[in-house]
């Protein structure tokens, strides 16, 4: 029997695995301490995604993420959360060379962050890496379909599952990830009917992003979801807030008050010699 998610303890990777076919699993990305604190009561899983390279560091792709970057943000998210299962992405270059490299990098991430699991992209081609990490006692989340670390090789962000050959390859990838021991798998940028088929085909939970409502859970990049994305918002994103507009308006009002000397006002400065001003 899985742990009650409302209990005063952190949700484990095994708890997530047992949610297959049950109440949909709520996942969001998080990269910082304050955001993790805000999201933690509401989600089942926080992913410290390599999307941090684009969202917070201004890189054009996720290939700008390094192992050190992922560890630093993983540490921040762990400090800011107490309930959610925290998964940290393995960045490009940290696992492709060999199963031994993958296991060593995963061990470093878990030891230095305290996270519950790691995530890596790929199916048949990375199954041996997943198996090596799982053999070290580290839970692994897979990632198939559109794989952001491979966009340069693929020639862009191309939706998967449009041809019979690609559908067959996706089925093989899903099977390989499951057989290698992953506790769940992200399905990204995949035709809806194919993502639904993959979800029915394997016995571990599927987490959709640009996939299907029939997946066992859903994930979005937090900055996309709250309207903080500066550039183009992907088709699969629903903006639940407009923080971009709120922040721009606040900055404009602040700038106007500074220029007119309306800020700081009397309530924002220290005026008593005794030093008893409220801070």
Secondary structure by P-SEA (a helix, b strand, c coil): ccccccccccccaaaaaacccccbbbbbbbccaaaaaaacccccbbbbccccccccccccccccccaaaaaaaaaaaaaaccccbbbbbbccccccccaaaaaaaaaaaaaaccccbbbbbbcccaaaaaaaaaaacbbbbbbccccccccccccccccccccaaaaaaaaaaaaaaaaacccccccccccaaaaaaaaaacccbbbbccccccccccccccccccccccccccccccccccaaaaaaaaaaaaaaaaaaccccccccccccccccccc
